[in-house]
Amino acid sequence: MLRRNIRLRREYLYRKSLEGKERLLYEKKRKIKEALEEGKPIPTELRNEEAALRQEIDLEDNYTSIPKTHIDDEYANATVRDPKILLTTSRDPSAPLIQFVKELKFVLPNAERMNRGGQVISEIIESCRAHEFTEVILVHEHRGIPDGLIISHLPFGPTAYFGLLNVVTRHDIKDKKAIGTMPEAYPHLILDNFKTKLGERTANILKHLFPVPKPDTKRIVTFANRSDYISFRHHIYEKPGGPKSVELKEIGPRFELRLYQVKLGTMEQSEAQIEWVIRPYMNTTKKRSFIGNEPEPDDKRKRNKA
């Protein structure tokens, strides 16, 4: 098993190393295609390679013409089988952290919760690879308050590190009749305002935690991004008066996520390449959003309308 994982990791890194060459070749072919379609002369720097490139263009179809990236390799099997998730905590978890992880288990379909005990991260990851888990989620805390969430995709990554804020669990709400029971149907996903390249990457990581739902399911999970803070909300809806009347009911839990690092590897690989990380100077860039578009202030909207 260890040799197989090493071989697969080497193959993945080799395919990733070819991306730059394939992208350069794709740009050359694109320029030749554009020149032929518009009736313009072939660019001077490509005339020596024109014959070979045109032969490759003729052999390509819609599937093979666009180069694949390491992101395609990471989630290549996501459409083939449902996600299988392991949930665990930092060592010696407090009661609030255990309660939060228990509720996350019901939010995420096909999730299994494991008591951390004395196990180290590398042992957990190897065990999950052997049992064909697709994700490992590790929840941290500070003085009894959950404050960190790590999502690591298996077998090769990526790993996303989130700060966890404003956690309100179902257990904290006194009126149990108001929130009702939590259904186990696969939920519909709403991903709002993940517009940038990093936003699309973050949405890709989050959406692959959930399997494809049935069209008639009445459970909804929302990830809404505002100013790079991702709000998680969990609802069910009913139509008591027909299709035009919809009642939305929040069933919890709720929390906010703040992305601070994306790593091209699994959780235990300290040597893995960092794809994106928040820097100290980024905290002062109030007008810039890294994940989605910043909504315009109300006074600016009024001026635009005027």
VOGU-3710 file (C-alpha; in Angstrom, 3 decimals, decimal comma):
1> mlrrnirlrr> 0,000/0,000/0,000  2,828/2,411/0,884  4,649/1,758/-2,412  1,402/2,198/-4,350  0,731/5,565/-2,680  4,291/6,725/-3,424  3,911/5,695/-7,082  0,539/7,415/-7,442  1,905/10,575/-5,814  4,868/10,618/-8,230
11> eylyrksleg> 2,546/10,190/-11,223  0,368/13,045/-9,972  3,374/15,356/-9,478  4,703/14,424/-12,935  1,366/15,299/-14,573  1,337/18,547/-12,610  4,853/19,395/-13,837  3,707/19,053/-17,461  1,011/21,727/-17,072  3,277/24,624/-18,078
21> kerllyekkr> 4,407/22,906/-21,302  0,849/21,894/-22,210  -0,455/25,414/-21,575  2,281/26,885/-23,828  1,424/24,395/-26,590  -2,280/25,207/-26,198  -1,599/28,943/-26,628  0,374/28,289/-29,837  -2,481/26,211/-31,271  -5,006/28,855/-30,275
31> kikealeegk> -3,067/31,576/-32,135  -2,872/29,427/-35,283  -6,626/28,639/-35,084  -7,487/32,313/-34,741  -5,255/33,258/-37,670  -6,840/30,601/-39,923  -10,415/31,522/-38,918  -9,862/35,260/-39,466  -7,834/34,814/-42,672  -4,759/36,496/-41,212
41> piptelrnee> -1,138/35,403/-41,784  0,394/32,944/-39,315  2,458/34,744/-36,609  6,132/34,881/-37,541  7,346/33,030/-34,433  5,081/30,036/-35,213  5,810/29,531/-38,938  8,467/26,868/-38,363  6,057/24,823/-36,174  2,915/25,467/-38,215
51> aalrqeidle> 2,772/22,134/-40,076  3,166/19,994/-36,934  0,730/22,109/-34,918  -1,935/22,078/-37,670  -1,676/18,290/-37,816  -2,299/18,104/-34,038  -5,227/20,547/-34,326  -6,874/18,338/-36,977  -6,666/15,294/-34,666  -8,185/17,041/-31,629
61> dnytsipkth> -11,820/17,154/-30,549  -13,672/19,283/-27,969  -12,562/16,978/-25,132  -8,828/16,863/-25,944  -8,249/20,399/-27,244  -8,295/22,068/-23,794  -5,416/21,010/-21,503  -6,297/19,459/-18,161  -4,952/20,787/-14,874  -4,015/19,186/-11,545
71> iddeyanatv> -7,413/20,399/-10,287  -9,095/18,033/-12,772  -6,962/15,168/-11,429  -7,806/15,977/-7,799  -11,552/15,575/-8,290  -11,509/13,167/-11,251  -13,502/10,496/-9,348  -15,927/12,920/-7,679  -18,675/12,250/-10,221  -18,158/8,488/-10,095
81> rdpkilltts> -18,803/7,867/-6,392  -20,260/9,744/-3,447  -17,907/11,437/-0,965  -16,884/9,504/2,123  -15,846/11,824/4,956  -13,983/11,288/8,230  -14,632/13,854/10,982  -12,254/14,208/13,889  -11,028/16,825/16,368  -7,868/18,105/17,989
91> rdpsapliqf> -6,618/16,097/20,973  -8,519/16,162/24,270  -11,636/17,910/22,878  -14,036/19,814/25,120  -17,770/19,064/25,341  -18,785/21,985/23,037  -16,336/20,807/20,343  -17,619/17,216/20,548  -21,204/18,493/20,257  -20,324/20,636/17,224
101> vkelkfvlpn> -18,646/17,710/15,450  -21,650/15,484/16,191  -23,892/18,022/14,462  -21,482/18,330/11,520  -21,798/14,565/11,077  -25,538/14,982/10,402  -24,988/17,992/8,133  -22,512/16,136/5,896  -23,983/12,994/4,287  -21,823/9,841/4,407
111> aermnrggqv> -19,676/11,286/7,223  -18,175/9,211/10,022  -16,958/10,649/13,337  -13,822/9,296/14,996  -12,501/10,015/18,482  -8,966/11,332/18,008  -7,371/9,702/21,047  -3,584/9,656/20,768  -3,379/9,150/16,992  -1,150/11,393/14,921
121> iseiiescra> -2,334/12,991/11,667  -0,111/10,882/9,387  -1,603/7,648/10,781  -5,157/8,962/10,303  -4,475/9,991/6,691  -2,868/6,636/5,797  -5,772/4,745/7,370  -8,284/6,879/5,445  -6,462/6,282/2,155  -6,546/2,532/2,805
131> heftevilvh> -10,308/2,637/3,479  -11,023/4,887/0,450  -12,181/7,997/2,290  -12,371/11,053/0,022  -12,141/13,798/2,687  -10,732/14,269/6,172  -12,095/17,168/8,252  -10,264/18,239/11,402  -11,910/20,723/13,811  -9,846/22,771/16,274
141> ehrgipdgli> -10,842/24,779/19,336  -9,530/27,464/21,667  -10,701/27,397/25,305  -13,782/25,371/24,476  -14,815/27,431/21,412  -14,438/25,851/17,915  -12,107/28,169/15,984  -10,588/26,192/13,086  -11,622/23,796/10,331  -9,270/21,920/7,993
151> ishlpfgpta> -10,627/20,103/4,909  -8,168/17,714/3,261  -9,089/15,928/0,037  -7,692/12,439/-0,479  -5,572/10,904/-1,890  -3,468/13,881/-3,106  -5,056/17,083/-1,806  -5,806/19,964/-1,821  -6,091/21,016/1,822  -8,043/24,143/2,790
161> yfgllnvvtr> -7,562/25,855/6,154  -10,481/27,907/7,513  -10,952/30,013/10,594  -14,242/29,252/12,366  -16,307/32,072/13,886  -19,721/32,723/15,458  -20,596/29,049/15,930  -24,195/28,431/17,042  -25,110/24,756/17,417  -28,558/23,205/17,589
171> hdikdkkaig> -27,678/22,200/21,146  -27,379/25,913/22,121  -30,974/26,663/21,082  -33,359/26,056/23,987  -36,588/25,770/21,970  -36,159/22,316/20,393  -39,634/22,353/18,832  -38,798/25,513/16,857  -35,833/23,913/15,051  -37,405/20,466/14,646
181> tmpeayphli> -35,515/17,356/13,584  -32,650/17,208/11,105  -33,437/15,265/7,892  -30,822/12,952/6,406  -31,727/13,519/2,744  -28,939/14,759/0,469  -29,239/18,589/0,413  -29,350/21,076/-2,449  -26,352/23,436/-2,416  -26,380/27,219/-2,784
191> ldnfktklge> -22,926/28,753/-3,354  -23,246/32,531/-3,455  -20,620/35,077/-4,573  -17,622/32,822/-5,299  -16,635/34,874/-8,357  -12,834/35,021/-8,437  -10,439/32,228/-9,336  -9,764/31,604/-5,633  -13,516/31,750/-5,022  -14,149/29,071/-7,642
201> rtanilkhlf> -11,398/26,975/-6,075  -12,978/27,365/-2,611  -16,458/26,543/-3,952  -15,015/23,448/-5,650  -13,581/22,230/-2,320  -16,837/22,857/-0,446  -19,256/21,421/-3,007  -17,420/18,082/-3,204  -18,273/17,461/0,457  -21,855/16,772/-0,638
211> pvpkpdtkri> -23,251/14,090/-2,981  -25,729/14,823/-5,781  -29,231/15,274/-4,290  -32,594/14,109/-5,592  -34,592/16,866/-7,349  -37,457/16,756/-4,830  -35,382/17,007/-1,632  -36,484/19,812/0,725  -33,174/20,325/2,480  -30,900/23,268/1,553
221> vtfanrsdyi> -27,313/24,052/2,554  -26,038/27,572/1,819  -22,484/28,925/1,635  -22,803/32,709/1,156  -19,638/34,789/0,794  -19,597/38,399/2,015  -16,279/40,253/2,357  -14,407/36,904/2,325  -16,422/35,599/5,294  -18,387/32,518/4,220
231> sfrhhiyekp> -21,668/32,115/6,110  -23,007/28,580/6,497  -26,784/28,171/6,870  -28,913/25,030/6,937  -32,628/25,132/6,030  -35,593/23,017/5,066  -38,537/24,349/3,098  -42,210/23,442/2,829  -45,051/24,438/0,505  -48,127/24,475/2,742
241> ggpksvelke> -50,331/26,473/0,344  -49,193/25,101/-2,995  -46,203/25,869/-5,254  -46,437/29,663/-4,811  -46,167/29,682/-1,006  -42,815/28,594/0,419  -41,912/28,493/4,113  -38,208/28,434/4,937  -37,120/27,077/8,313  -33,568/27,170/9,681
251> igprfelrly> -32,586/23,971/11,464  -28,951/24,735/12,338  -26,112/24,714/13,028  -24,764/28,025/11,749  -21,218/29,411/11,572  -18,835/31,588/9,544  -15,702/30,434/7,709  -12,642/32,531/6,830  -10,212/30,947/4,361  -6,582/31,605/5,212
261> qvklgtmeqs> -4,613/28,931/3,296  -4,900/26,435/0,427  -2,182/23,802/0,130  -1,497/21,451/-2,812  -1,194/18,319/-0,741  -2,750/16,458/2,152  -2,826/17,564/5,762  0,276/15,742/6,977  2,578/16,901/4,118  4,478/19,852/5,557
271> eaqiewvirp> 6,568/20,073/2,361  3,530/20,486/0,065  3,369/23,575/-2,139  1,186/26,427/-0,840  -1,282/27,549/-3,520  -2,611/30,588/-1,629  -2,135/32,030/1,849  -3,395/35,213/3,478  -0,620/37,658/4,379  -0,566/40,300/7,141
281> ymnttkkrsf> -0,782/43,208/4,658  -3,947/41,696/3,125  -5,919/42,516/6,288  -5,675/46,246/5,472  -6,977/45,945/1,903  -10,559/46,765/2,830  -11,702/47,438/-0,732  -10,384/44,185/-2,151  -12,116/40,798/-1,941  -10,179/37,625/-2,693
291> ignepepddk> -13,072/35,142/-2,985  -16,004/37,111/-4,428  -17,206/40,505/-5,591  -17,617/43,158/-2,936  -21,187/44,554/-2,831  -21,495/48,275/-3,508  -22,418/50,529/-0,553  -25,973/51,885/-0,541  -24,904/55,509/-1,087  -22,850/54,524/-4,151
301> rkrnka> -25,839/52,663/-5,610  -28,003/55,755/-5,155  -25,431/57,914/-6,961  -25,270/55,428/-9,864  -29,080/55,454/-10,192  -29,114/59,246/-10,139
//
